[in-house]
Amino acid sequence: MIKISFKIDTCKGCGLCVGACPKKLLRIAPDAINKKGHHPAEITDASACIGCASCAMMCPDCVIRIEKE
């Protein structure tokens, strides 16, 4: 099982992770705003994540953490 987590308050919503996901499971949250005033990234279907960590590798701020259980 794959667990993906985001440090929402440090995400600047750059979208690099969204473009890196081969399954197209990430998006910039349209309704959420973090403490810095940015729309953070979020996953749309965590159960479909394959745990490739492409999103985490692309994130310049190390916001995304992938854990394989």
ZAGU-33201 format. One record per atom (N, C-alpha, C): residue in three letters; atom name; residue number from 1; x, y, z. Coordinates in Angstrom, 3 decimals. Each point is the difference from the previous one (the first is absolute). Layout:
// ZAGU-33201
["ala","CA",NUM,[X,Y,Z]]
...
***
This chain:
// ZAGU-33201
["met","N",1,[0.836,-1.185,0.000]]
["met","CA",1,[-0.836,1.185,0.000]]
["met","C",1,[0.883,1.252,0.000]]
["ile","N",2,[-0.409,0.999,-0.721]]
["ile","CA",2,[0.741,1.246,-0.141]]
["ile","C",2,[-0.689,1.086,0.825]]
["lys","N",3,[0.808,0.747,0.737]]
["lys","CA",3,[-0.524,1.148,0.748]]
["lys","C",3,[0.709,1.242,-0.516]]
["ile","N",4,[-0.768,0.971,-0.457]]
["ile","CA",4,[0.560,1.256,-0.497]]
["ile","C",4,[-0.471,1.130,0.904]]
["ser","N",5,[0.924,0.861,0.388]]
["ser","CA",5,[-0.363,1.126,0.857]]
["ser","C",5,[0.651,1.275,-0.521]]
["phe","N",6,[-0.623,1.115,0.296]]
["phe","CA",6,[0.441,1.308,-0.452]]
["phe","C",6,[0.184,0.923,1.195]]
["lys","N",7,[1.055,0.803,-0.025]]
["lys","CA",7,[0.166,1.079,0.978]]
["lys","C",7,[-0.727,1.196,-0.609]]
["ile","N",8,[-1.285,0.036,0.240]]
["ile","CA",8,[-0.881,0.966,-0.652]]
["ile","C",8,[0.467,1.444,0.187]]
["asp","N",9,[0.452,0.338,1.188]]
["asp","CA",9,[0.344,1.393,0.274]]
["asp","C",9,[1.295,0.473,-0.652]]
["thr","N",10,[0.809,-0.914,-0.511]]
["thr","CA",10,[1.219,0.420,-0.699]]
["thr","C",10,[-0.116,-0.126,-1.517]]
["cys","N",11,[-1.105,-0.541,-0.476]]
["cys","CA",11,[-0.218,-0.141,-1.444]]
["cys","C",11,[-0.302,1.371,-0.601]]
["lys","N",12,[0.690,0.324,-1.094]]
["lys","CA",12,[-0.245,1.276,-0.659]]
["lys","C",12,[-0.854,-0.151,-1.265]]
["gly","N",13,[-0.507,-1.197,-0.231]]
["gly","CA",13,[-0.915,-0.227,-1.116]]
["gly","C",13,[0.630,0.176,-1.370]]
["cys","N",14,[1.266,-0.352,-0.141]]
["cys","CA",14,[0.702,0.207,-1.278]]
["cys","C",14,[-0.496,-0.956,-1.093]]
["gly","N",15,[-0.528,-1.160,0.398]]
["gly","CA",15,[-0.550,-0.939,-0.968]]
["gly","C",15,[0.986,-0.969,-0.617]]
["leu","N",16,[1.264,0.053,0.394]]
["leu","CA",16,[0.988,-0.925,-0.571]]
["leu","C",16,[-0.367,-1.455,0.306]]
["cys","N",17,[-0.529,-0.253,1.168]]
["cys","CA",17,[-0.395,-1.366,0.367]]
["cys","C",17,[-1.170,-0.478,-0.850]]
["val","N",18,[-0.901,0.908,-0.307]]
["val","CA",18,[-1.174,-0.351,-0.816]]
["val","C",18,[0.443,-0.515,-1.368]]
["gly","N",19,[0.936,0.683,-0.608]]
["gly","CA",19,[0.504,-0.409,-1.307]]
["gly","C",19,[0.843,-1.257,0.036]]
["ala","N",20,[0.576,-0.313,1.163]]
["ala","CA",20,[0.883,-1.157,0.115]]
["ala","C",20,[-0.738,-1.313,0.257]]
["cys","N",21,[-1.222,0.062,0.454]]
["cys","CA",21,[-0.745,-1.223,0.354]]
["cys","C",21,[-0.416,-0.764,-1.261]]
["pro","N",22,[0.506,-1.223,-0.167]]
["pro","CA",22,[-0.348,-0.772,-1.198]]
["pro","C",22,[-1.461,-0.462,-0.013]]
["lys","N",23,[-0.620,-0.068,1.161]]
["lys","CA",23,[-1.400,-0.435,0.095]]
["lys","C",23,[-0.971,1.183,0.012]]
["lys","N",24,[0.541,1.226,-0.030]]
["lys","CA",24,[-0.819,1.231,0.011]]
["lys","C",24,[-0.931,0.057,1.218]]
["leu","N",25,[0.556,-0.295,1.174]]
["leu","CA",25,[-0.774,-0.042,1.232]]
["leu","C",25,[0.098,1.269,0.837]]
["leu","N",26,[0.890,0.901,-0.366]]
["leu","CA",26,[0.194,1.215,0.786]]
["leu","C",26,[-0.619,1.202,-0.688]]
["arg","N",27,[-0.387,0.964,0.812]]
["arg","CA",27,[-0.522,1.258,-0.521]]
["arg","C",27,[0.279,1.101,1.007]]
["ile","N",28,[-0.151,1.231,-0.438]]
["ile","CA",28,[0.092,1.135,0.898]]
["ile","C",28,[-1.412,0.211,0.548]]
["ala","N",29,[-0.118,-0.002,1.314]]
["ala","CA",29,[-1.317,0.086,0.654]]
["ala","C",29,[-0.676,1.332,-0.323]]
["pro","N",30,[-1.137,-0.034,-0.662]]
["pro","CA",30,[-0.659,1.251,-0.380]]
["pro","C",30,[-0.642,0.740,1.179]]
["asp","N",31,[-0.385,-0.727,1.043]]
["asp","CA",31,[-0.728,0.613,1.111]]
["asp","C",31,[0.820,0.185,1.271]]
["ala","N",32,[1.190,-0.559,0.060]]
["ala","CA",32,[0.825,0.091,1.212]]
["ala","C",32,[1.080,1.066,-0.172]]
["ile","N",33,[0.271,0.706,1.085]]
["ile","CA",33,[1.077,0.991,0.020]]
["ile","C",33,[0.800,-0.236,1.273]]
["asn","N",34,[1.336,-0.082,-0.127]]
["asn","CA",34,[0.839,-0.255,1.166]]
["asn","C",34,[0.365,1.300,0.721]]
["lys","N",35,[0.833,-0.098,1.026]]
["lys","CA",35,[0.377,1.162,0.808]]
["lys","C",35,[0.753,1.066,-0.787]]
["lys","N",36,[0.644,-0.413,-1.086]]
["lys","CA",36,[0.748,0.952,-0.823]]
["lys","C",36,[-0.862,0.634,-1.093]]
["gly","N",37,[-1.252,-0.429,-0.087]]
["gly","CA",37,[-0.911,0.558,-0.991]]
["gly","C",37,[0.016,-0.694,-1.346]]
["his","N",38,[0.582,-1.195,-0.059]]
["his","CA",38,[0.086,-0.761,-1.251]]
["his","C",38,[-1.021,-1.136,-0.008]]
["his","N",39,[-0.393,-0.392,-1.189]]
["his","CA",39,[-0.819,-1.200,-0.170]]
["his","C",39,[0.964,-1.184,-0.017]]
["pro","N",40,[-0.059,-0.896,0.997]]
["pro","CA",40,[0.950,-1.115,0.066]]
["pro","C",40,[-0.391,-1.164,-0.910]]
["ala","N",41,[0.952,-0.877,-0.192]]
["ala","CA",41,[-0.253,-1.215,-0.771]]
["ala","C",41,[-0.783,-0.995,0.853]]
["glu","N",42,[-0.744,-0.858,-0.663]]
["glu","CA",42,[-0.741,-1.058,0.689]]
["glu","C",42,[-0.127,-1.193,-0.932]]
["ile","N",43,[-0.273,-1.149,0.598]]
["ile","CA",43,[-0.191,-1.216,-0.792]]
["ile","C",43,[-1.493,-0.253,-0.150]]
["thr","N",44,[-0.400,-0.431,-1.172]]
["thr","CA",44,[-1.413,-0.224,-0.265]]
["thr","C",44,[-0.451,-1.415,0.348]]
["asp","N",45,[0.905,-0.974,-0.117]]
["asp","CA",45,[-0.344,-1.399,0.302]]
["asp","C",45,[1.242,-0.721,0.534]]
["ala","N",46,[0.182,0.042,1.297]]
["ala","CA",46,[1.195,-0.588,0.624]]
["ala","C",46,[0.094,-1.505,-0.234]]
["ser","N",47,[-1.117,-0.669,-0.149]]
["ser","CA",47,[0.023,-1.453,-0.202]]
["ser","C",47,[0.573,-0.385,-1.367]]
["ala","N",48,[0.017,0.921,-0.943]]
["ala","CA",48,[0.523,-0.286,-1.334]]
["ala","C",48,[1.492,0.341,-0.131]]
["cys","N",49,[0.585,0.573,1.043]]
["cys","CA",49,[1.421,0.381,-0.039]]
["cys","C",49,[0.874,-1.249,-0.076]]
["ile","N",50,[0.997,0.026,-0.907]]
["ile","CA",50,[0.894,-1.148,-0.171]]
["ile","C",50,[1.300,0.153,0.793]]
["gly","N",51,[0.171,1.131,0.668]]
["gly","CA",51,[1.170,0.204,0.854]]
["gly","C",51,[1.299,0.224,-0.747]]
["cys","N",52,[-0.063,0.529,-1.206]]
["cys","CA",52,[1.213,0.212,-0.796]]
["cys","C",52,[0.857,1.149,0.533]]
["ala","N",53,[-0.597,0.891,0.765]]
["ala","CA",53,[0.659,1.158,0.626]]
["ala","C",53,[0.490,1.039,-0.999]]
["ser","N",54,[-0.507,-0.016,-1.210]]
["ser","CA",54,[0.357,1.027,-0.980]]
["ser","C",54,[-0.400,1.378,0.498]]
["cys","N",55,[-1.146,0.083,0.625]]
["cys","CA",55,[-0.479,1.272,0.534]]
["cys","C",55,[0.942,0.534,1.075]]
["ala","N",56,[0.416,-0.864,0.904]]
["ala","CA",56,[0.895,0.408,1.092]]
["ala","C",56,[1.362,0.431,-0.529]]
["met","N",57,[0.490,-0.667,-1.027]]
["met","CA",57,[1.294,0.365,-0.574]]
["met","C",57,[-0.059,1.351,-0.714]]
["met","N",58,[-1.139,0.345,-0.569]]
["met","CA",58,[-0.136,1.267,-0.726]]
["met","C",58,[-0.249,1.183,0.931]]
["cys","N",59,[-0.481,-0.251,1.198]]
["cys","CA",59,[-0.367,1.086,0.910]]
["cys","C",59,[1.246,0.740,0.497]]
["pro","N",60,[0.131,1.292,-0.313]]
["pro","CA",60,[1.180,0.753,0.421]]
["pro","C",60,[0.031,0.310,1.493]]
["asp","N",61,[-1.137,-0.162,0.665]]
["asp","CA",61,[-0.079,0.322,1.421]]
["asp","C",61,[-0.161,-1.222,0.900]]
["cys","N",62,[0.137,-1.188,-0.563]]
["cys","CA",62,[-0.113,-1.262,0.761]]
["cys","C",62,[-1.304,-0.072,0.798]]
["val","N",63,[-1.082,0.338,-0.648]]
["val","CA",63,[-1.316,0.028,0.626]]
["val","C",63,[-0.630,-1.389,0.060]]
["ile","N",64,[0.341,-0.869,-0.939]]
["ile","CA",64,[-0.677,-1.291,-0.150]]
["ile","C",64,[0.836,-1.124,0.581]]
["arg","N",65,[-0.673,-0.873,0.737]]
["arg","CA",65,[0.660,-1.174,0.581]]
["arg","C",65,[-0.767,-1.246,-0.414]]
["ile","N",66,[0.729,-0.977,-0.528]]
["ile","CA",66,[-0.589,-1.274,-0.410]]
["ile","C",66,[0.523,-1.082,0.936]]
["glu","N",67,[-0.923,-0.782,0.562]]
["glu","CA",67,[0.376,-1.118,0.862]]
["glu","C",67,[-0.649,-1.262,-0.529]]
["lys","N",68,[0.777,-1.055,-0.082]]
["lys","CA",68,[-0.520,-1.301,-0.416]]
["lys","C",68,[-0.126,-0.859,1.249]]
["glu","N",69,[-1.208,-0.442,0.272]]
["glu","CA",69,[-0.265,-0.796,1.202]]
["glu","C",69,[-0.051,-1.472,-0.325]]
***
